[in-house]
């Protein structure tokens, strides 16, 4: 799903209240699994930052 950045962003925001689910969904949508998973956890309190980080990670992969 690396080409569908808006979907990744949307899923990330939807899952912010469930850290383990967010991590799991993020892994499913990226080639850089450990990095996206780690960033998702780090930014869980800031939804806009989480969204931005998710897009940055998909561009890198």
PDB file of N, CA, C, O and CB in Angstrom:
ATOM      1  N   UNK A   1       0.803  -1.220   0.000  1.00  0.00           N
ATOM      2  CA  UNK A   1       0.000   0.000   0.000  1.00  0.00           C
ATOM      3  C   UNK A   1       0.841   1.278   0.000  1.00  0.00           C
ATOM      4  O   UNK A   1       0.345   2.354   0.335  1.00  0.00           O
ATOM      5  CB  UNK A   1      -0.911   0.002   1.196  1.00  0.00           C
ATOM      6  N   UNK A   2       2.091   1.155  -0.370  1.00  0.00           N
ATOM      7  CA  UNK A   2       2.957   2.326  -0.292  1.00  0.00           C
ATOM      8  C   UNK A   2       2.528   3.437  -1.236  1.00  0.00           C
ATOM      9  O   UNK A   2       2.889   4.595  -1.025  1.00  0.00           O
ATOM     10  CB  UNK A   2       4.376   1.934  -0.591  1.00  0.00           C
ATOM     11  N   UNK A   3       1.765   3.109  -2.275  1.00  0.00           N
ATOM     12  CA  UNK A   3       1.309   4.138  -3.198  1.00  0.00           C
ATOM     13  C   UNK A   3       0.077   4.872  -2.691  1.00  0.00           C
ATOM     14  O   UNK A   3      -0.239   5.963  -3.167  1.00  0.00           O
ATOM     15  CB  UNK A   3       1.017   3.529  -4.541  1.00  0.00           C
ATOM     16  N   UNK A   4      -0.616   4.283  -1.735  1.00  0.00           N
ATOM     17  CA  UNK A   4      -1.859   4.872  -1.223  1.00  0.00           C
ATOM     18  C   UNK A   4      -1.581   5.551   0.111  1.00  0.00           C
ATOM     19  O   UNK A   4      -1.965   5.048   1.167  1.00  0.00           O
ATOM     20  CB  UNK A   4      -2.970   3.791  -1.067  1.00  0.00           C
ATOM     21  N   UNK A   5      -0.918   6.683   0.054  1.00  0.00           N
ATOM     22  CA  UNK A   5      -0.435   7.341   1.262  1.00  0.00           C
ATOM     23  C   UNK A   5      -1.576   7.853   2.136  1.00  0.00           C
ATOM     24  O   UNK A   5      -1.494   7.784   3.362  1.00  0.00           O
ATOM     25  CB  UNK A   5       0.481   8.486   0.895  1.00  0.00           C
ATOM     26  N   UNK A   6      -2.625   8.359   1.523  1.00  0.00           N
ATOM     27  CA  UNK A   6      -3.729   8.903   2.303  1.00  0.00           C
ATOM     28  C   UNK A   6      -4.422   7.806   3.112  1.00  0.00           C
ATOM     29  O   UNK A   6      -4.885   8.058   4.225  1.00  0.00           O
ATOM     30  CB  UNK A   6      -4.736   9.599   1.383  1.00  0.00           C
ATOM     31  N   UNK A   7      -4.497   6.598   2.565  1.00  0.00           N
ATOM     32  CA  UNK A   7      -5.105   5.499   3.299  1.00  0.00           C
ATOM     33  C   UNK A   7      -4.253   5.119   4.504  1.00  0.00           C
ATOM     34  O   UNK A   7      -4.779   4.890   5.594  1.00  0.00           O
ATOM     35  CB  UNK A   7      -5.301   4.289   2.383  1.00  0.00           C
ATOM     36  N   UNK A   8      -2.960   5.054   4.313  1.00  0.00           N
ATOM     37  CA  UNK A   8      -2.069   4.742   5.421  1.00  0.00           C
ATOM     38  C   UNK A   8      -2.213   5.787   6.524  1.00  0.00           C
ATOM     39  O   UNK A   8      -2.301   5.463   7.708  1.00  0.00           O
ATOM     40  CB  UNK A   8      -0.610   4.665   4.938  1.00  0.00           C
ATOM     41  N   UNK A   9      -2.235   7.034   6.102  1.00  0.00           N
ATOM     42  CA  UNK A   9      -2.408   8.136   7.039  1.00  0.00           C
ATOM     43  C   UNK A   9      -3.716   7.995   7.807  1.00  0.00           C
ATOM     44  O   UNK A   9      -3.745   8.158   9.027  1.00  0.00           O
ATOM     45  CB  UNK A   9      -2.371   9.475   6.302  1.00  0.00           C
ATOM     46  N   UNK A  10      -4.773   7.698   7.109  1.00  0.00           N
ATOM     47  CA  UNK A  10      -6.091   7.581   7.727  1.00  0.00           C
ATOM     48  C   UNK A  10      -6.130   6.398   8.708  1.00  0.00           C
ATOM     49  O   UNK A  10      -6.645   6.525   9.819  1.00  0.00           O
ATOM     50  CB  UNK A  10      -7.177   7.415   6.643  1.00  0.00           C
ATOM     51  N   UNK A  11      -5.596   5.278   8.298  1.00  0.00           N
ATOM     52  CA  UNK A  11      -5.559   4.119   9.187  1.00  0.00           C
ATOM     53  C   UNK A  11      -4.768   4.401  10.451  1.00  0.00           C
ATOM     54  O   UNK A  11      -5.156   3.980  11.541  1.00  0.00           O
ATOM     55  CB  UNK A  11      -4.964   2.925   8.467  1.00  0.00           C
ATOM     56  N   UNK A  12      -3.680   5.102  10.308  1.00  0.00           N
ATOM     57  CA  UNK A  12      -2.857   5.419  11.466  1.00  0.00           C
ATOM     58  C   UNK A  12      -3.631   6.241  12.482  1.00  0.00           C
ATOM     59  O   UNK A  12      -3.581   5.966  13.680  1.00  0.00           O
ATOM     60  CB  UNK A  12      -1.603   6.164  11.038  1.00  0.00           C
ATOM     61  N   UNK A  13      -4.340   7.242  12.006  1.00  0.00           N
ATOM     62  CA  UNK A  13      -5.122   8.086  12.905  1.00  0.00           C
ATOM     63  C   UNK A  13      -6.235   7.268  13.566  1.00  0.00           C
ATOM     64  O   UNK A  13      -6.505   7.439  14.755  1.00  0.00           O
ATOM     65  CB  UNK A  13      -5.718   9.289  12.139  1.00  0.00           C
ATOM     66  N   UNK A  14      -6.869   6.399  12.818  1.00  0.00           N
ATOM     67  CA  UNK A  14      -7.962   5.590  13.350  1.00  0.00           C
ATOM     68  C   UNK A  14      -7.509   4.685  14.492  1.00  0.00           C
ATOM     69  O   UNK A  14      -8.296   4.353  15.378  1.00  0.00           O
ATOM     70  CB  UNK A  14      -8.571   4.752  12.245  1.00  0.00           C
ATOM     71  N   UNK A  15      -6.272   4.301  14.466  1.00  0.00           N
ATOM     72  CA  UNK A  15      -5.765   3.312  15.412  1.00  0.00           C
ATOM     73  C   UNK A  15      -4.971   3.917  16.576  1.00  0.00           C
ATOM     74  O   UNK A  15      -4.343   3.176  17.332  1.00  0.00           O
ATOM     75  CB  UNK A  15      -4.903   2.328  14.684  1.00  0.00           C
ATOM     76  N   UNK A  16      -4.986   5.214  16.730  1.00  0.00           N
ATOM     77  CA  UNK A  16      -4.129   5.857  17.728  1.00  0.00           C
ATOM     78  C   UNK A  16      -4.470   5.443  19.160  1.00  0.00           C
ATOM     79  O   UNK A  16      -3.617   5.506  20.045  1.00  0.00           O
ATOM     80  CB  UNK A  16      -4.235   7.360  17.601  1.00  0.00           C
ATOM     81  N   UNK A  17      -5.698   5.024  19.385  1.00  0.00           N
ATOM     82  CA  UNK A  17      -6.079   4.629  20.740  1.00  0.00           C
ATOM     83  C   UNK A  17      -5.704   3.182  21.053  1.00  0.00           C
ATOM     84  O   UNK A  17      -5.822   2.741  22.197  1.00  0.00           O
ATOM     85  CB  UNK A  17      -7.569   4.822  20.932  1.00  0.00           C
ATOM     86  N   UNK A  18      -5.267   2.466  20.068  1.00  0.00           N
ATOM     87  CA  UNK A  18      -4.902   1.067  20.249  1.00  0.00           C
ATOM     88  C   UNK A  18      -3.480   0.865  19.737  1.00  0.00           C
ATOM     89  O   UNK A  18      -3.266   0.599  18.554  1.00  0.00           O
ATOM     90  CB  UNK A  18      -5.902   0.123  19.512  1.00  0.00           C
ATOM     91  N   UNK A  19      -2.525   0.992  20.631  1.00  0.00           N
ATOM     92  CA  UNK A  19      -1.117   1.011  20.233  1.00  0.00           C
ATOM     93  C   UNK A  19      -0.698  -0.269  19.517  1.00  0.00           C
ATOM     94  O   UNK A  19      -0.020  -0.210  18.491  1.00  0.00           O
ATOM     95  CB  UNK A  19      -0.239   1.224  21.449  1.00  0.00           C
ATOM     96  N   UNK A  20      -1.088  -1.408  20.041  1.00  0.00           N
ATOM     97  CA  UNK A  20      -0.668  -2.662  19.429  1.00  0.00           C
ATOM     98  C   UNK A  20      -1.270  -2.831  18.031  1.00  0.00           C
ATOM     99  O   UNK A  20      -0.613  -3.348  17.127  1.00  0.00           O
ATOM    100  CB  UNK A  20      -1.065  -3.842  20.319  1.00  0.00           C
ATOM    101  N   UNK A  21      -2.498  -2.402  17.860  1.00  0.00           N
ATOM    102  CA  UNK A  21      -3.131  -2.487  16.545  1.00  0.00           C
ATOM    103  C   UNK A  21      -2.475  -1.528  15.561  1.00  0.00           C
ATOM    104  O   UNK A  21      -2.240  -1.876  14.404  1.00  0.00           O
ATOM    105  CB  UNK A  21      -4.628  -2.190  16.650  1.00  0.00           C
ATOM    106  N   UNK A  22      -2.187  -0.330  16.025  1.00  0.00           N
ATOM    107  CA  UNK A  22      -1.523   0.648  15.168  1.00  0.00           C
ATOM    108  C   UNK A  22      -0.198   0.080  14.662  1.00  0.00           C
ATOM    109  O   UNK A  22       0.101   0.151  13.470  1.00  0.00           O
ATOM    110  CB  UNK A  22      -1.289   1.977  15.930  1.00  0.00           C
ATOM    111  N   UNK A  23       0.568  -0.469  15.551  1.00  0.00           N
ATOM    112  CA  UNK A  23       1.850  -1.058  15.183  1.00  0.00           C
ATOM    113  C   UNK A  23       1.652  -2.171  14.157  1.00  0.00           C
ATOM    114  O   UNK A  23       2.372  -2.238  13.161  1.00  0.00           O
ATOM    115  CB  UNK A  23       2.572  -1.599  16.428  1.00  0.00           C
ATOM    116  N   UNK A  24       0.712  -3.010  14.392  1.00  0.00           N
ATOM    117  CA  UNK A  24       0.470  -4.140  13.505  1.00  0.00           C
ATOM    118  C   UNK A  24       0.011  -3.666  12.118  1.00  0.00           C
ATOM    119  O   UNK A  24       0.512  -4.148  11.102  1.00  0.00           O
ATOM    120  CB  UNK A  24      -0.578  -5.080  14.120  1.00  0.00           C
ATOM    121  N   UNK A  25      -0.922  -2.741  12.076  1.00  0.00           N
ATOM    122  CA  UNK A  25      -1.399  -2.226  10.794  1.00  0.00           C
ATOM    123  C   UNK A  25      -0.283  -1.513  10.030  1.00  0.00           C
ATOM    124  O   UNK A  25      -0.183  -1.639   8.810  1.00  0.00           O
ATOM    125  CB  UNK A  25      -2.577  -1.273  11.012  1.00  0.00           C
ATOM    126  N   UNK A  26       0.530  -0.786  10.732  1.00  0.00           N
ATOM    127  CA  UNK A  26       1.626  -0.074  10.083  1.00  0.00           C
ATOM    128  C   UNK A  26       2.591  -1.054   9.426  1.00  0.00           C
ATOM    129  O   UNK A  26       3.054  -0.821   8.309  1.00  0.00           O
ATOM    130  CB  UNK A  26       2.369   0.806  11.095  1.00  0.00           C
ATOM    131  N   UNK A  27       2.893  -2.141  10.114  1.00  0.00           N
ATOM    132  CA  UNK A  27       3.798  -3.151   9.562  1.00  0.00           C
ATOM    133  C   UNK A  27       3.229  -3.725   8.264  1.00  0.00           C
ATOM    134  O   UNK A  27       3.969  -3.992   7.318  1.00  0.00           O
ATOM    135  CB  UNK A  27       4.040  -4.281  10.588  1.00  0.00           C
ATOM    136  N   UNK A  28       1.939  -3.908   8.230  1.00  0.00           N
ATOM    137  CA  UNK A  28       1.295  -4.469   7.045  1.00  0.00           C
ATOM    138  C   UNK A  28       1.419  -3.566   5.821  1.00  0.00           C
ATOM    139  O   UNK A  28       1.337  -4.041   4.688  1.00  0.00           O
ATOM    140  CB  UNK A  28      -0.162  -4.732   7.331  1.00  0.00           C
ATOM    141  N   UNK A  29       1.613  -2.283   6.040  1.00  0.00           N
ATOM    142  CA  UNK A  29       1.548  -1.329   4.940  1.00  0.00           C
ATOM    143  C   UNK A  29       2.905  -0.753   4.541  1.00  0.00           C
ATOM    144  O   UNK A  29       2.946   0.225   3.794  1.00  0.00           O
ATOM    145  CB  UNK A  29       0.629  -0.213   5.307  1.00  0.00           C
ATOM    146  N   UNK A  30       4.002  -1.313   5.005  1.00  0.00           N
ATOM    147  CA  UNK A  30       5.288  -0.713   4.673  1.00  0.00           C
ATOM    148  C   UNK A  30       6.367  -1.770   4.495  1.00  0.00           C
ATOM    149  O   UNK A  30       6.254  -2.887   4.999  1.00  0.00           O
ATOM    150  CB  UNK A  30       5.701   0.274   5.750  1.00  0.00           C
ATOM    151  N   UNK A  31       7.408  -1.397   3.773  1.00  0.00           N
ATOM    152  CA  UNK A  31       8.556  -2.281   3.627  1.00  0.00           C
ATOM    153  C   UNK A  31       9.549  -2.093   4.758  1.00  0.00           C
ATOM    154  O   UNK A  31      10.367  -2.970   5.036  1.00  0.00           O
ATOM    155  CB  UNK A  31       9.236  -2.044   2.296  1.00  0.00           C
ATOM    156  N   UNK A  32       9.470  -0.935   5.408  1.00  0.00           N
ATOM    157  CA  UNK A  32      10.405  -0.625   6.489  1.00  0.00           C
ATOM    158  C   UNK A  32       9.707  -0.876   7.821  1.00  0.00           C
ATOM    159  O   UNK A  32       9.344   0.068   8.524  1.00  0.00           O
ATOM    160  CB  UNK A  32      10.915   0.852   6.393  1.00  0.00           C
ATOM    161  N   UNK A  33       9.522  -2.126   8.162  1.00  0.00           N
ATOM    162  CA  UNK A  33       8.615  -2.515   9.232  1.00  0.00           C
ATOM    163  C   UNK A  33       9.026  -1.966  10.595  1.00  0.00           C
ATOM    164  O   UNK A  33       8.216  -1.340  11.279  1.00  0.00           O
ATOM    165  CB  UNK A  33       8.528  -4.010   9.299  1.00  0.00           C
ATOM    166  N   UNK A  34      10.246  -2.189  10.987  1.00  0.00           N
ATOM    167  CA  UNK A  34      10.667  -1.790  12.327  1.00  0.00           C
ATOM    168  C   UNK A  34      10.632  -0.277  12.513  1.00  0.00           C
ATOM    169  O   UNK A  34      10.288   0.210  13.590  1.00  0.00           O
ATOM    170  CB  UNK A  34      12.063  -2.308  12.608  1.00  0.00           C
ATOM    171  N   UNK A  35      10.985   0.462  11.473  1.00  0.00           N
ATOM    172  CA  UNK A  35      11.015   1.919  11.588  1.00  0.00           C
ATOM    173  C   UNK A  35       9.611   2.504  11.720  1.00  0.00           C
ATOM    174  O   UNK A  35       9.371   3.347  12.585  1.00  0.00           O
ATOM    175  CB  UNK A  35      11.718   2.527  10.380  1.00  0.00           C
ATOM    176  N   UNK A  36       8.694   2.070  10.880  1.00  0.00           N
ATOM    177  CA  UNK A  36       7.345   2.607  10.942  1.00  0.00           C
ATOM    178  C   UNK A  36       6.682   2.223  12.262  1.00  0.00           C
ATOM    179  O   UNK A  36       6.001   3.039  12.882  1.00  0.00           O
ATOM    180  CB  UNK A  36       6.510   2.105   9.753  1.00  0.00           C
ATOM    181  N   UNK A  37       6.882   0.988  12.682  1.00  0.00           N
ATOM    182  CA  UNK A  37       6.339   0.526  13.954  1.00  0.00           C
ATOM    183  C   UNK A  37       6.866   1.391  15.098  1.00  0.00           C
ATOM    184  O   UNK A  37       6.098   1.816  15.961  1.00  0.00           O
ATOM    185  CB  UNK A  37       6.694  -0.957  14.189  1.00  0.00           C
ATOM    186  N   UNK A  38       8.135   1.644  15.106  1.00  0.00           N
ATOM    187  CA  UNK A  38       8.739   2.437  16.179  1.00  0.00           C
ATOM    188  C   UNK A  38       8.217   3.878  16.169  1.00  0.00           C
ATOM    189  O   UNK A  38       7.873   4.419  17.220  1.00  0.00           O
ATOM    190  CB  UNK A  38      10.269   2.430  16.046  1.00  0.00           C
ATOM    191  N   UNK A  39       8.158   4.495  14.998  1.00  0.00           N
ATOM    192  CA  UNK A  39       7.659   5.863  14.896  1.00  0.00           C
ATOM    193  C   UNK A  39       6.195   5.954  15.299  1.00  0.00           C
ATOM    194  O   UNK A  39       5.785   6.929  15.927  1.00  0.00           O
ATOM    195  CB  UNK A  39       7.841   6.386  13.479  1.00  0.00           C
ATOM    196  N   UNK A  40       5.420   4.966  14.950  1.00  0.00           N
ATOM    197  CA  UNK A  40       4.007   4.979  15.309  1.00  0.00           C
ATOM    198  C   UNK A  40       3.828   5.022  16.817  1.00  0.00           C
ATOM    199  O   UNK A  40       2.991   5.764  17.331  1.00  0.00           O
ATOM    200  CB  UNK A  40       3.299   3.759  14.731  1.00  0.00           C
ATOM    201  N   UNK A  41       4.611   4.230  17.516  1.00  0.00           N
ATOM    202  CA  UNK A  41       4.527   4.228  18.972  1.00  0.00           C
ATOM    203  C   UNK A  41       5.023   5.552  19.555  1.00  0.00           C
ATOM    204  O   UNK A  41       4.432   6.076  20.499  1.00  0.00           O
ATOM    205  CB  UNK A  41       5.335   3.060  19.549  1.00  0.00           C
ATOM    206  N   UNK A  42       6.080   6.079  19.008  1.00  0.00           N
ATOM    207  CA  UNK A  42       6.668   7.310  19.535  1.00  0.00           C
ATOM    208  C   UNK A  42       5.732   8.501  19.391  1.00  0.00           C
ATOM    209  O   UNK A  42       5.755   9.413  20.217  1.00  0.00           O
ATOM    210  CB  UNK A  42       7.978   7.603  18.833  1.00  0.00           C
ATOM    211  N   UNK A  43       4.922   8.498  18.365  1.00  0.00           N
ATOM    212  CA  UNK A  43       4.104   9.680  18.081  1.00  0.00           C
ATOM    213  C   UNK A  43       2.634   9.438  18.406  1.00  0.00           C
ATOM    214  O   UNK A  43       1.777  10.193  17.946  1.00  0.00           O
ATOM    215  CB  UNK A  43       4.250  10.085  16.615  1.00  0.00           C
ATOM    216  N   UNK A  44       2.327   8.427  19.169  1.00  0.00           N
ATOM    217  CA  UNK A  44       0.930   8.049  19.402  1.00  0.00           C
ATOM    218  C   UNK A  44       0.100   9.155  20.060  1.00  0.00           C
ATOM    219  O   UNK A  44      -1.124   9.159  19.924  1.00  0.00           O
ATOM    220  CB  UNK A  44       0.880   6.814  20.262  1.00  0.00           C
ATOM    221  N   UNK A  45       0.734  10.089  20.766  1.00  0.00           N
ATOM    222  CA  UNK A  45      -0.016  11.155  21.432  1.00  0.00           C
ATOM    223  C   UNK A  45      -0.257  12.360  20.529  1.00  0.00           C
ATOM    224  O   UNK A  45      -0.957  13.299  20.909  1.00  0.00           O
ATOM    225  CB  UNK A  45       0.718  11.597  22.676  1.00  0.00           C
ATOM    226  N   UNK A  46       0.313  12.329  19.358  1.00  0.00           N
ATOM    227  CA  UNK A  46       0.163  13.451  18.434  1.00  0.00           C
ATOM    228  C   UNK A  46      -0.305  12.911  17.085  1.00  0.00           C
ATOM    229  O   UNK A  46       0.510  12.468  16.275  1.00  0.00           O
ATOM    230  CB  UNK A  46       1.504  14.248  18.286  1.00  0.00           C
ATOM    231  N   UNK A  47      -1.584  12.945  16.849  1.00  0.00           N
ATOM    232  CA  UNK A  47      -2.147  12.297  15.663  1.00  0.00           C
ATOM    233  C   UNK A  47      -1.638  12.907  14.365  1.00  0.00           C
ATOM    234  O   UNK A  47      -1.367  12.183  13.407  1.00  0.00           O
ATOM    235  CB  UNK A  47      -3.654  12.377  15.698  1.00  0.00           C
ATOM    236  N   UNK A  48      -1.505  14.214  14.322  1.00  0.00           N
ATOM    237  CA  UNK A  48      -1.039  14.854  13.098  1.00  0.00           C
ATOM    238  C   UNK A  48       0.413  14.468  12.799  1.00  0.00           C
ATOM    239  O   UNK A  48       0.780  14.288  11.638  1.00  0.00           O
ATOM    240  CB  UNK A  48      -1.173  16.381  13.211  1.00  0.00           C
ATOM    241  N   UNK A  49       1.228  14.343  13.829  1.00  0.00           N
ATOM    242  CA  UNK A  49       2.611  13.925  13.629  1.00  0.00           C
ATOM    243  C   UNK A  49       2.675  12.471  13.177  1.00  0.00           C
ATOM    244  O   UNK A  49       3.471  12.118  12.307  1.00  0.00           O
ATOM    245  CB  UNK A  49       3.421  14.117  14.914  1.00  0.00           C
ATOM    246  N   UNK A  50       1.845  11.641  13.763  1.00  0.00           N
ATOM    247  CA  UNK A  50       1.794  10.243  13.367  1.00  0.00           C
ATOM    248  C   UNK A  50       1.452  10.120  11.887  1.00  0.00           C
ATOM    249  O   UNK A  50       2.077   9.355  11.152  1.00  0.00           O
ATOM    250  CB  UNK A  50       0.772   9.480  14.216  1.00  0.00           C
ATOM    251  N   UNK A  51       0.474  10.867  11.473  1.00  0.00           N
ATOM    252  CA  UNK A  51       0.069  10.865  10.076  1.00  0.00           C
ATOM    253  C   UNK A  51       1.237  11.273   9.183  1.00  0.00           C
ATOM    254  O   UNK A  51       1.497  10.641   8.159  1.00  0.00           O
ATOM    255  CB  UNK A  51      -1.126  11.807   9.861  1.00  0.00           C
ATOM    256  N   UNK A  52       1.923  12.310   9.571  1.00  0.00           N
ATOM    257  CA  UNK A  52       3.030  12.817   8.771  1.00  0.00           C
ATOM    258  C   UNK A  52       4.176  11.804   8.710  1.00  0.00           C
ATOM    259  O   UNK A  52       4.754  11.586   7.646  1.00  0.00           O
ATOM    260  CB  UNK A  52       3.530  14.148   9.342  1.00  0.00           C
ATOM    261  N   UNK A  53       4.499  11.195   9.830  1.00  0.00           N
ATOM    262  CA  UNK A  53       5.565  10.209   9.864  1.00  0.00           C
ATOM    263  C   UNK A  53       5.239   8.992   9.001  1.00  0.00           C
ATOM    264  O   UNK A  53       6.114   8.439   8.336  1.00  0.00           O
ATOM    265  CB  UNK A  53       5.827   9.777  11.294  1.00  0.00           C
ATOM    266  N   UNK A  54       3.997   8.590   9.020  1.00  0.00           N
ATOM    267  CA  UNK A  54       3.600   7.442   8.215  1.00  0.00           C
ATOM    268  C   UNK A  54       3.837   7.708   6.733  1.00  0.00           C
ATOM    269  O   UNK A  54       4.333   6.839   6.014  1.00  0.00           O
ATOM    270  CB  UNK A  54       2.130   7.101   8.461  1.00  0.00           C
ATOM    271  N   UNK A  55       3.487   8.898   6.279  1.00  0.00           N
ATOM    272  CA  UNK A  55       3.690   9.253   4.869  1.00  0.00           C
ATOM    273  C   UNK A  55       5.188   9.312   4.560  1.00  0.00           C
ATOM    274  O   UNK A  55       5.618   8.848   3.505  1.00  0.00           O
ATOM    275  CB  UNK A  55       3.012  10.616   4.538  1.00  0.00           C
ATOM    276  N   UNK A  56       5.965   9.867   5.451  1.00  0.00           N
ATOM    277  CA  UNK A  56       7.406   9.952   5.231  1.00  0.00           C
ATOM    278  C   UNK A  56       8.031   8.567   5.086  1.00  0.00           C
ATOM    279  O   UNK A  56       8.912   8.359   4.251  1.00  0.00           O
ATOM    280  CB  UNK A  56       8.072  10.707   6.378  1.00  0.00           C
ATOM    281  N   UNK A  57       7.577   7.640   5.888  1.00  0.00           N
ATOM    282  CA  UNK A  57       8.122   6.290   5.846  1.00  0.00           C
ATOM    283  C   UNK A  57       7.774   5.591   4.534  1.00  0.00           C
ATOM    284  O   UNK A  57       8.614   4.890   3.971  1.00  0.00           O
ATOM    285  CB  UNK A  57       7.605   5.476   7.027  1.00  0.00           C
ATOM    286  N   UNK A  58       6.565   5.768   4.045  1.00  0.00           N
ATOM    287  CA  UNK A  58       6.191   5.096   2.798  1.00  0.00           C
ATOM    288  C   UNK A  58       6.953   5.677   1.613  1.00  0.00           C
ATOM    289  O   UNK A  58       7.244   4.956   0.659  1.00  0.00           O
ATOM    290  CB  UNK A  58       4.682   5.213   2.559  1.00  0.00           C
ATOM    291  N   UNK A  59       7.276   6.948   1.654  1.00  0.00           N
ATOM    292  CA  UNK A  59       8.063   7.534   0.574  1.00  0.00           C
ATOM    293  C   UNK A  59       9.485   6.964   0.567  1.00  0.00           C
ATOM    294  O   UNK A  59      10.070   6.752  -0.495  1.00  0.00           O
ATOM    295  CB  UNK A  59       8.103   9.068   0.711  1.00  0.00           C
ATOM    296  N   UNK A  60      10.029   6.721   1.748  1.00  0.00           N
ATOM    297  CA  UNK A  60      11.385   6.187   1.849  1.00  0.00           C
ATOM    298  C   UNK A  60      11.468   4.757   1.329  1.00  0.00           C
ATOM    299  O   UNK A  60      12.469   4.368   0.727  1.00  0.00           O
ATOM    300  CB  UNK A  60      11.864   6.241   3.292  1.00  0.00           C
ATOM    301  N   UNK A  61      10.423   3.981   1.562  1.00  0.00           N
ATOM    302  CA  UNK A  61      10.462   2.588   1.138  1.00  0.00           C
ATOM    303  C   UNK A  61      10.216   2.483  -0.364  1.00  0.00           C
ATOM    304  O   UNK A  61      10.211   1.381  -0.913  1.00  0.00           O
ATOM    305  CB  UNK A  61       9.425   1.759   1.911  1.00  0.00           C
TER     306      UNK A  61
END
